[in-house]
Amino acid sequence: GGRMDKPALKAGNNSHKYKVKRNCWPKVRGCAMNPVEHPHGGGNHQHVGHPTTIARAAVPGQKVGLIAARRTGILRGGGKKK
């Protein structure tokens, strides 16, 4: 197991590397955007500000986060299976 690629020593190298992947790189968080660009954007601090679970019936512009989540949070207890 050696290294796969040479290290990117400056950001310009990644710019050339990901030129074909313009929609994938760089990945900007939704909460770091403005409210006109993403549902998680805006506010005085970088926080989502509302639950991230969203209904399956939501319109396409709203569907970010946990889409139609059956459950969220950590599993507690673990109940016995028969």
Short mmCIF file of the C-alpha atoms (twelve columns), coordinates in Angstrom:
data_MODEL
# 
_entry.id   MODEL 
# 
loop_
_atom_site.group_PDB 
_atom_site.id 
_atom_site.type_symbol 
_atom_site.label_atom_id 
_atom_site.label_alt_id 
_atom_site.label_comp_id 
_atom_site.label_asym_id 
_atom_site.label_seq_id 
_atom_site.Cartn_x 
_atom_site.Cartn_y 
_atom_site.Cartn_z 
_atom_site.pdbx_PDB_model_num 
ATOM 1  C CA . GLY A 1  0.000   0.000   0.000   1 
ATOM 2  C CA . GLY A 2  1.772   3.063   -1.255  1 
ATOM 3  C CA . ARG A 3  0.098   6.333   -2.023  1 
ATOM 4  C CA . MET A 4  -2.454  6.451   -4.837  1 
ATOM 5  C CA . ASP A 5  -1.796  9.964   -6.151  1 
ATOM 6  C CA . LYS A 6  0.865   12.567  -5.689  1 
ATOM 7  C CA . PRO A 7  -0.079  15.037  -2.935  1 
ATOM 8  C CA . ALA A 8  -1.802  18.214  -4.085  1 
ATOM 9  C CA . LEU A 9  0.645   20.857  -2.902  1 
ATOM 10 C CA . LYS A 10 -1.514  23.824  -3.876  1 
ATOM 11 C CA . ALA A 11 -5.181  24.429  -4.554  1 
ATOM 12 C CA . GLY A 12 -4.548  25.080  -8.260  1 
ATOM 13 C CA . ASN A 13 -3.550  21.452  -8.724  1 
ATOM 14 C CA . ASN A 14 -6.914  20.281  -7.405  1 
ATOM 15 C CA . SER A 15 -8.605  22.821  -9.638  1 
ATOM 16 C CA . HIS A 16 -7.065  21.130  -12.677 1 
ATOM 17 C CA . LYS A 17 -7.706  17.670  -11.273 1 
ATOM 18 C CA . TYR A 18 -11.400 18.287  -10.673 1 
ATOM 19 C CA . LYS A 19 -12.006 20.366  -13.799 1 
ATOM 20 C CA . VAL A 20 -14.271 17.642  -15.156 1 
ATOM 21 C CA . LYS A 21 -16.033 17.338  -11.791 1 
ATOM 22 C CA . ARG A 22 -17.066 20.963  -11.381 1 
ATOM 23 C CA . ASN A 23 -20.359 20.025  -9.723  1 
ATOM 24 C CA . CYS A 24 -18.627 17.764  -7.186  1 
ATOM 25 C CA . TRP A 25 -15.749 19.975  -6.055  1 
ATOM 26 C CA . PRO A 26 -15.376 21.909  -3.872  1 
ATOM 27 C CA . LYS A 27 -18.112 20.619  -1.589  1 
ATOM 28 C CA . VAL A 28 -19.661 23.590  0.189   1 
ATOM 29 C CA . ARG A 29 -21.918 22.937  3.167   1 
ATOM 30 C CA . GLY A 30 -25.500 24.093  2.850   1 
ATOM 31 C CA . CYS A 31 -25.327 26.000  6.133   1 
ATOM 32 C CA . ALA A 32 -22.373 27.982  4.759   1 
ATOM 33 C CA . MET A 33 -24.497 29.292  1.862   1 
ATOM 34 C CA . ASN A 34 -26.958 32.135  1.578   1 
ATOM 35 C CA . PRO A 35 -30.668 31.448  2.084   1 
ATOM 36 C CA . VAL A 36 -31.368 31.972  -1.628  1 
ATOM 37 C CA . GLU A 37 -28.935 29.181  -2.502  1 
ATOM 38 C CA . HIS A 38 -29.860 26.442  -0.021  1 
ATOM 39 C CA . PRO A 39 -32.609 25.698  2.541   1 
ATOM 40 C CA . HIS A 40 -29.971 25.421  5.298   1 
ATOM 41 C CA . GLY A 41 -28.382 28.770  4.462   1 
ATOM 42 C CA . GLY A 42 -28.546 32.122  6.214   1 
ATOM 43 C CA . GLY A 43 -28.806 33.149  9.827   1 
ATOM 44 C CA . ASN A 44 -26.356 34.853  12.124  1 
ATOM 45 C CA . HIS A 45 -24.401 31.659  12.781  1 
ATOM 46 C CA . GLN A 46 -23.690 28.641  10.634  1 
ATOM 47 C CA . HIS A 47 -26.472 26.413  11.864  1 
ATOM 48 C CA . VAL A 48 -29.374 24.709  10.125  1 
ATOM 49 C CA . GLY A 49 -31.958 26.216  12.444  1 
ATOM 50 C CA . HIS A 50 -34.741 23.651  11.910  1 
ATOM 51 C CA . PRO A 51 -35.095 19.869  11.834  1 
ATOM 52 C CA . THR A 52 -33.290 18.352  8.867   1 
ATOM 53 C CA . THR A 53 -35.851 15.586  8.318   1 
ATOM 54 C CA . ILE A 54 -38.071 16.353  5.343   1 
ATOM 55 C CA . ALA A 55 -41.236 14.690  4.058   1 
ATOM 56 C CA . ARG A 56 -41.267 12.532  0.949   1 
ATOM 57 C CA . ALA A 57 -44.007 14.761  -0.469  1 
ATOM 58 C CA . ALA A 58 -41.894 17.918  -0.211  1 
ATOM 59 C CA . VAL A 59 -41.275 19.885  -3.384  1 
ATOM 60 C CA . PRO A 60 -37.874 19.275  -5.054  1 
ATOM 61 C CA . GLY A 61 -36.317 22.524  -3.833  1 
ATOM 62 C CA . GLN A 62 -36.957 21.555  -0.215  1 
ATOM 63 C CA . LYS A 63 -35.554 18.025  -0.347  1 
ATOM 64 C CA . VAL A 64 -32.243 18.387  1.465   1 
ATOM 65 C CA . GLY A 65 -31.211 16.604  4.625   1 
ATOM 66 C CA . LEU A 66 -32.811 13.378  5.795   1 
ATOM 67 C CA . ILE A 67 -35.487 12.648  3.187   1 
ATOM 68 C CA . ALA A 68 -38.450 10.675  4.562   1 
ATOM 69 C CA . ALA A 69 -36.439 9.420   7.536   1 
ATOM 70 C CA . ARG A 70 -38.077 6.452   9.226   1 
ATOM 71 C CA . ARG A 71 -36.230 7.165   12.434  1 
ATOM 72 C CA . THR A 72 -33.462 9.455   13.685  1 
ATOM 73 C CA . GLY A 73 -31.289 9.601   16.757  1 
ATOM 74 C CA . ILE A 74 -29.268 6.858   18.424  1 
ATOM 75 C CA . LEU A 75 -30.580 3.349   19.031  1 
ATOM 76 C CA . ARG A 76 -31.164 2.650   22.687  1 
ATOM 77 C CA . GLY A 77 -32.036 -0.630  24.344  1 
ATOM 78 C CA . GLY A 78 -31.874 -2.893  21.345  1 
ATOM 79 C CA . GLY A 79 -34.849 -5.108  22.358  1 
ATOM 80 C CA . LYS A 80 -34.730 -8.889  22.095  1 
ATOM 81 C CA . LYS A 81 -35.451 -10.502 18.723  1 
ATOM 82 C CA . LYS A 82 -37.400 -13.734 18.663  1 
# 
